[in-house]
Amino acid sequence: MKTSIELTLTPLQDDYQIHIKNFIKELRKSNFKVVENSLSTHIYGDYDQLTKFLIPLIKKNFQDQKNVVLQIKIFKGDRSNYSPSF
């Protein structure tokens, strides 16, 4: 099943930028389509493969940081070609 996932990593510490950059770099290393904007990162692919890839990456970030929030939105279907119609 195709899926679209929106991720917003929010480290709650002074050196937050490096953690966000490293998280995005790890996402980019995958074979999935990754699209970034100033507020979040979107990743597209097969649901089972995406979740299998993301779970250990999320765990690593949680272990490496003292305080961090990760907001996740999961959409059924591939929304990578979405364009507003208004």
N, C-alpha and C positions, 0 to 999 in steps of 0.2 A: 504494500500500500504506500503510495506516495504521500509525503508529508512535508510541511514547512514549519520550521521552528525559529522563533524569535528569542534571542538571548540578550539580557542586560546584566552584566557583571558589575557589582558595586562594592569594591573593597572599602571597608570603613577604617582607613588608616592613611597616614600622610603620604606614603609612597604608592598610592593607588594606581597611578598611571602605568608603572612598569608591569603591574599584575594584569591590568586590562590588555596592554599590548601583548604580553606573553600569551594570554588566553586566546586572543585573536590570531596570533601567529600559529598556535597549535591547531586552530580550526582551519586555517589556510593550508596546512600540511595535508589535510584530508583530501579524498577524491570527490568530496561533495561540493556543490555550488555554494559559495559563501559570498554574501553581499553585506557590506557594512554601511552604516550611516552614523551620524553624530550621536545618536541616542541608543542604538542597539545593533546587533549583528543578526543576520538571517542566514539560515543554513537549510538546504533543500536536498531531499533524497528519499530513499526507502526508509520507512518507519523503523523496522527492526535493525537495519544497519546503522541508522543515525543514533538510535538510543544506545546500541552496543558501543558505539564510538564515544558518545557524550558522557555516559555514566562514569567511566574511570577518569575522564578529564575533569569533570565536576568534583569528584572525590579528591583528586590531587589538589585542586585549587582550594578546597575547603581545608585540607590538611596543611597546606603551605601558608595559610593566612590566619591571623588571629580572629578577625571579624570580617565577614563578607556576606553579601546578599546576592543571590542569583535569581532574577525574574525570568520565567520561561513561559512562552505562549506556544502552544502546539496546535497547528491547523491541519485538518485532514485535506489532502490534495496538494499539488504543486502550485504554489502561488508566485513562483519566480518570474512569471511573465505578466504580472498584474500591472495594469496602468489605469489610473482613474478615468472615469467616463464623464467627468464634469469639468 
